[in-house]
Amino acid sequence: MSNFSANKSGMSTQHQRRQSMPAPTPISTNVTPTIIATPPSATGTGILGGRFHSRHPMLLHGGPTNRFTAAFESLLSYIPRRRRQIRYPLVLGLALYFFLVYLYFQDAATWTAIAGFKIKNMSFNWDFKRCSYRKDPMLFVQDSSSILVIWEMNCKMAEMDLVWTPVEAAGSQQSQQQLHNDGREANIASTTINVLDKTHVVYTATISGIPAVNTNITYSIRPPRILSHLIRTYTFAHLPNPPLLKDREIARFGAISDNQCEVKQFFKVLKAMTEHHKVDYLIHAGDAVQEYDNLDNWQTDFASPLSYFKIGQTTPLIYTHGNHDYDVHGNYPYTGKRTWHAYTVAGVRFIVLDSNLDRREQDAWLEEELKSEECKKAWFRVVLVHISPYTQYWEKVAWEAKGEKHWGSFIRDRYVPLFQQHNVDLVISGHQHNYMRGQDDHMVYTIIGGAGGQLDEEQVEDYPAWVGGKLKFRHHYVLMKITGDRRLIWEAYDADCGSRLDAFVLHSRTEV
């Protein structure tokens, strides 16, 4: 037999053997499967879902379903499958982004305004802007018949006057039109120019001889005719004497202090005050800036916020100097040179003192002022001094080691006895960054240093004058109202939430 035949025969035998093997038995489909219990997260009922049960043992946890988990799962389902591993960081990142956007728009006006202050100041510093106003006009009370007007430009113009006129209620339009004309029938206040540098030129003019009766004053800054676009016109109320209105308010004073270097919080304070109240005068108890010699501080941290709310131009300031806005040379280009003075407004005799100057000249002046007929006849005698006679909260290290406990001690040692002797009703101070109200006999002490600076919460002294009074560690402002029935109503407000922190009423002790 040939090899081919043998091979063929062997293959045939093998094929036959395969055909003779029995067919495999089919698998039965009637077998009951074994059920393995799985946690809810592996079956897709938990917050993580079944698709994660094989990822990591730490993911094998879950809980009852609710609307939140269903919504969360629905949100995650939009993320492509290939990016499932990063979907949680992605969702958290998106949530954080939208939260920050929400916070931004909650405070968008504040941030936008502050950015505008900074940009405007930089454009002036870099000399990008043509001749214009760096600081809009600001008003400072000089005495019962004089208001100081200060503004600043980035150029020097010799021919720039200030014209003003009393405005009657019926003739206000006529008076304003008169100011827009050549000003020959209006009062003209001469202007003094102080060049600080080539982009800081300060103009000062005094509105003097204001009528003794309560009236509105319209004033206008009048540049050369070729620069008529720089004309600025404003109106403010001046109330030297209280009208005979027994059941009505006759004047409102806003009061703030120590906004230094915190323009964001200062902006919020001014916004809260202007949104809820209309004030005739603004009391500032000092420390308007952090660094007196820093011209940018005066621009962005003080003048620009006041101009934004039209306070500086239409609300005269009753101002005292603090330790941060103290000029050793006594120039004070932005606030006026006088450091101690007095005047009567709406029945209140304001006595403005300088706690930076421990001088016998101020002592003698104060004693004569307290004896004056103007002081005795006023409904209320209010002292305004930056450092309180009784500073109780400060930084302990600075208070002891740096000797700051001695700042303004002459106010307590020499002036408080004079206050008590001559029936001073109220002492308003700042310096300490919080709100306090206390009383010593018939005299009330207040500290209103909450217009922006970081709050002081370390107690360094314990004076009896504050026992039984009020203490609040909040940024705030004060509204002081004078009524025709000879009352002084004091209200302190939280600048962040608007709630009233404190209130009291003083009745005039002056005989009619």
MOWORA-V675468 format. One record per pair of residues at least 24 apart in sequence whose ideal C-beta (glycine too) atoms are under 8 Angstrom apart, sorted by the first residue. I is the first residue (numbers start at 1). GAP is how many residues later the second one is. D is the distance in whole Angstrom. If there is no record, write none. Layout:
<<I:GAP:D> <I:GAP:D>>
This chain:
<<40:24:8> <47:25:7> <47:26:8> <49:24:6> <51:33:8> <109:162:8> <110:154:6> <110:157:5> <110:158:7> <110:161:8> <113:154:6> <113:192:8> <113:195:6> <114:149:6> <114:150:6> <114:153:7> <114:186:8> <116:188:8> <117:146:7> <117:182:7> <117:183:4> <117:187:4> <117:188:7> <117:191:8> <118:182:6> <120:184:7> <121:175:6> <121:178:5> <121:179:5> <121:183:8> <124:30:5> <124:75:6> <124:175:8> <125:74:6> <125:171:8> <127:27:7> <127:71:8> <127:72:6> <129:25:6> <131:24:4> <131:26:7> <131:96:7> <131:99:8> <132:98:7> <133:97:7> <133:99:7> <134:65:7> <134:66:7> <134:165:7> <135:163:8> <135:164:7> <135:168:4> <135:169:8> <135:172:7> <135:199:8> <136:96:7> <136:167:7> <136:171:4> <136:176:6> <136:177:6> <137:82:8> <137:84:6> <137:95:6> <137:97:7> <137:175:7> <137:176:5> <138:165:7> <138:168:7> <138:169:8> <138:174:4> <138:175:7> <138:179:7> <138:196:8> <139:97:6> <139:173:7> <139:174:7> <139:175:8> <139:176:7> <139:177:4> <139:178:6> <140:176:7> <140:177:5> <140:179:6> <140:195:6> <140:196:5> <141:140:7> <141:175:5> <141:176:7> <141:177:5> <141:178:8> <141:202:6> <141:204:7> <141:209:8> <142:64:7> <142:66:8> <142:194:7> <142:196:7> <142:199:7> <142:201:7> <143:198:7> <143:199:8> <143:200:4> <144:68:8> <144:96:5> <144:199:5> <144:200:5> <144:201:7> <145:63:7> <145:64:6> <145:65:5> <145:66:8> <145:67:7> <145:95:7> <146:60:6> <146:61:7> <146:62:4> <146:63:8> <146:64:7> <147:59:7> <147:60:4> <147:63:7> <147:70:7> <147:89:8> <147:91:7> <147:169:6> <148:56:7> <148:57:8> <148:58:5> <148:59:8> <148:188:5> <149:40:7> <149:55:7> <149:56:5> <149:57:7> <149:58:6> <149:70:7> <150:52:7> <150:53:7> <150:54:5> <150:183:8> <150:184:6> <150:185:8> <150:186:7> <151:51:8> <151:52:5> <151:70:7> <152:48:6> <152:49:7> <152:50:5> <152:51:7> <152:151:8> <152:182:8> <153:48:5> <153:50:7> <154:44:8> <154:45:5> <154:46:7> <154:47:7> <155:46:6> <156:37:6> <156:39:6> <156:45:5> <157:66:6> <157:67:7> <157:70:7> <158:35:7> <159:64:7> <159:65:5> <160:31:6> <160:43:6> <160:61:7> <160:62:7> <160:63:5> <160:64:8> <161:27:6> <161:28:7> <161:29:7> <161:30:6> <161:44:8> <161:60:8> <161:61:5> <162:26:7> <162:27:4> <162:29:6> <162:43:4> <162:45:7> <162:57:6> <162:58:7> <162:59:6> <162:60:7> <163:24:7> <163:25:5> <163:26:7> <163:56:7> <163:57:5> <163:59:6> <164:25:7> <164:43:5> <164:53:6> <164:54:7> <164:55:4> <164:56:7> <165:52:7> <165:53:6> <166:44:8> <166:45:6> <166:49:5> <166:50:7> <166:51:6> <166:52:8> <167:48:7> <167:49:4> <167:50:7> <167:51:5> <167:68:6> <168:47:8> <169:47:8> <172:44:7> <172:46:7> <172:63:8> <175:43:5> <176:42:6> <176:57:6> <176:59:8> <179:39:6> <179:40:8> <179:41:4> <179:54:6> <180:40:7> <180:51:7> <180:53:7> <183:37:8> <183:39:6> <186:34:8> <194:139:5> <196:99:7> <196:137:7> <200:95:6> <202:131:5> <202:132:7> <204:129:8> <210:28:6> <210:30:7> <212:28:6> <212:29:7> <213:27:8> <213:28:7> <214:24:7> <214:25:5> <214:26:7> <214:27:6> <214:29:6> <232:81:8> <234:79:5> <234:80:6> <235:79:7> <236:77:8> <236:78:5> <236:79:7> <236:80:6> <237:43:5> <238:78:7> <239:41:6> <239:106:6> <239:107:5> <240:104:6> <240:105:6> <240:106:8> <241:103:8> <241:105:8> <241:106:7> <242:104:5> <242:105:4> <242:137:7> <242:240:7> <242:242:7> <243:241:7> <244:240:7> <245:239:4> <246:238:4> <246:239:5> <247:236:8> <247:237:6> <247:238:7> <248:235:7> <248:236:5> <249:232:5> <249:233:7> <249:234:5> <249:235:8> <250:96:6> <250:97:7> <250:232:6> <250:233:7> <250:234:6> <251:29:5> <251:30:7> <251:94:7> <251:95:3> <251:96:8> <251:97:8> <251:230:7> <251:231:5> <252:25:7> <252:26:7> <252:27:5> <252:28:5> <252:29:8> <252:227:7> <252:228:7> <252:229:5> <252:230:8> <253:26:6> <253:27:7> <253:28:5> <253:29:7> <253:30:5> <253:65:8> <253:226:7> <253:227:4> <253:228:8> <253:229:8> <254:25:4> <254:27:7> <254:28:5> <254:29:7> <254:61:8> <254:223:6> <254:224:7> <254:225:6> <254:226:8> <255:27:8> <255:28:4> <255:29:8> <255:30:7> <255:173:7> <255:193:6> <255:222:7> <255:223:4> <255:224:8> <255:225:6> <256:26:7> <256:27:7> <256:28:6> <256:29:7> <256:192:7> <256:194:8> <256:195:4> <256:221:5> <256:222:7> <257:27:6> <257:28:3> <257:29:6> <257:30:7> <257:65:8> <257:129:8> <257:172:8> <257:173:3> <257:174:8> <257:191:5> <257:192:5> <257:193:8> <257:194:6> <258:27:7> <258:28:7> <258:29:4> <258:64:7> <258:172:5> <258:173:7> <258:175:6> <258:191:4> <258:192:7> <258:193:6> <258:194:7> <258:195:4> <259:28:7> <259:29:6> <259:42:7> <259:43:7> <259:192:4> <259:193:4> <259:194:7> <260:27:5> <260:28:7> <260:29:6> <260:30:4> <260:41:7> <260:64:5> <260:192:7> <260:193:5> <261:28:7> <261:29:4> <261:36:7> <261:40:6> <261:191:8> <261:192:7> <262:39:8> <262:190:4> <262:191:6> <262:192:7> <263:37:6> <263:38:5> <263:42:6> <263:189:7> <264:188:8> <265:186:8> <265:187:4> <265:210:6> <265:230:8> <266:35:7> <266:39:6> <266:185:6> <266:186:4> <267:38:5> <267:41:8> <268:207:7> <268:227:6> <268:228:7> <269:181:8> <269:182:5> <269:183:6> <269:206:6> <269:207:8> <269:208:5> <269:226:4> <270:35:6> <270:36:7> <270:38:8> <270:39:5> <270:41:7> <271:38:7> <272:205:7> <272:221:7> <272:223:5> <272:224:8> <272:226:6> <273:204:5> <273:206:8> <273:220:8> <273:222:8> <274:35:5> <274:37:7> <276:217:8> <276:222:7> <277:202:5> <279:36:6> <279:200:7> <280:35:7> <280:66:8> <281:34:6> <281:35:5> <281:36:7> <281:37:6> <281:64:6> <282:29:6> <282:33:5> <282:34:7> <282:35:5> <282:36:7> <283:34:8> <283:35:5> <283:101:7> <283:145:7> <283:195:8> <283:197:7> <284:33:6> <284:34:7> <284:35:5> <284:36:7> <285:35:6> <285:37:7> <285:99:6> <285:100:8> <285:101:6> <285:143:6> <285:144:6> <285:145:4> <285:146:8> <285:163:6> <285:164:7> <286:33:8> <286:34:5> <286:35:6> <286:36:3> <286:37:8> <286:38:8> <286:39:6> <286:100:4> <286:144:5> <286:145:7> <287:35:4> <287:36:7> <287:37:4> <287:38:6> <287:99:7> <287:143:6> <287:144:7> <287:162:8> <287:166:7> <288:34:8> <288:36:8> <288:37:5> <288:47:8> <289:35:6> <289:36:6> <290:34:6> <291:33:7> <292:32:6> <292:33:5> <292:34:6> <292:35:6> <298:36:5> <302:32:8> <303:31:7> <318:27:7> <318:32:6> <318:34:7> <318:66:7> <319:33:8> <320:32:5> <320:33:7> <320:34:7> <320:64:5> <320:65:6> <320:66:6> <321:33:6> <321:35:6> <321:65:7> <322:33:8> <322:34:8> <322:64:4> <322:65:8> <322:108:6> <322:109:6> <323:32:8> <323:33:6> <323:63:7> <323:64:7> <323:84:7> <323:108:7> <326:30:4> <340:25:6> <340:26:7> <342:27:5> <342:30:8> <342:32:8> <342:33:7> <344:30:6> <344:34:6> <346:136:5> <347:31:6> <347:32:4> <347:33:7> <347:135:6> <347:139:7> <347:161:8> <348:30:6> <348:31:7> <348:32:5> <348:33:8> <348:34:5> <348:134:6> <348:140:7> <349:25:6> <349:26:5> <349:29:4> <349:31:7> <349:32:5> <349:33:7> <350:32:5> <350:34:6> <351:24:7> <351:30:7> <351:31:7> <351:32:5> <351:33:7> <351:73:8> <352:32:5> <352:33:8> <353:30:6> <353:31:7> <353:32:4> <353:58:7> <353:62:7> <354:31:8> <354:32:8> <355:30:5> <355:31:5> <355:32:4> <355:52:7> <355:53:4> <355:56:6> <355:76:8> <356:30:8> <358:52:5> <363:51:6> <363:52:8> <366:49:7> <366:52:6> <367:51:6> <370:48:6> <370:49:8> <370:51:8> <370:52:4> <370:54:8> <371:51:7> <375:47:7> <376:134:7> <377:133:7> <378:132:7> <379:103:7> <379:107:5> <379:109:8> <379:129:4> <379:131:6> <380:45:5> <380:46:7> <380:102:8> <380:108:5> <380:126:7> <380:128:6> <380:130:8> <381:41:7> <381:42:6> <381:43:5> <381:44:5> <381:45:8> <382:42:8> <382:43:6> <382:44:5> <382:45:8> <382:46:6> <383:32:8> <383:36:6> <383:41:6> <383:43:7> <383:44:5> <383:45:7> <384:44:5> <384:45:8> <385:26:6> <385:30:8> <385:42:7> <385:43:8> <385:44:6> <386:43:6> <386:44:5> <386:45:5> <387:24:6> <387:42:6> <387:43:8> <387:44:5> <388:39:7> <388:41:4> <388:42:8> <388:43:6> <388:44:6> <388:57:7> <388:59:5> <389:26:7> <389:27:5> <389:38:7> <389:40:8> <389:56:7> <389:76:8> <390:48:7> <390:55:6> <390:71:7> <390:73:4> <390:75:5> <390:76:7> <391:40:6> <391:41:5> <391:56:8> <391:69:8> <391:70:7> <392:40:7> <392:44:7> <392:67:6> <392:68:7> <392:69:5> <392:70:7> <392:71:6> <392:74:6> <393:39:5> <393:40:8> <393:41:6> <393:43:8> <393:63:4> <393:64:7> <393:65:6> <393:66:6> <393:67:7> <394:38:7> <394:62:6> <394:64:7> <394:66:5> <395:61:7> <395:63:6> <395:65:8> <396:62:5> <396:64:6> <399:61:4> <400:60:8> <405:55:7> <405:56:8> <416:24:8> <419:24:6> <423:86:6> <425:63:7> <425:81:6> <425:84:7> <426:62:7> <426:64:8> <426:80:7> <432:24:5> <434:37:7> <434:38:6> <434:39:5> <434:40:7> <435:35:7> <435:36:7> <435:37:4> <435:38:8> <435:39:6> <435:41:5> <435:57:6> <435:66:6> <435:67:7> <436:30:6> <436:33:7> <436:34:7> <436:35:5> <436:36:8> <437:32:5> <437:33:4> <437:55:8> <437:65:6> <437:67:7> <438:25:8> <438:27:4> <438:28:4> <438:29:7> <438:30:8> <438:31:4> <439:26:7> <439:29:8> <439:30:6> <440:24:8> <440:25:5> <442:67:7> <444:60:7> <444:62:7> <446:32:8> <446:44:8> <448:28:7> <448:29:8> <448:30:5> <448:44:7> <450:24:6> <450:25:5> <450:26:4> <450:27:8> <450:45:7> <451:24:7> <451:25:8> <451:26:7> <451:44:8> <470:31:7> <470:32:5> <472:29:5> <472:30:7> <474:27:6> <476:25:6> <486:24:8>>
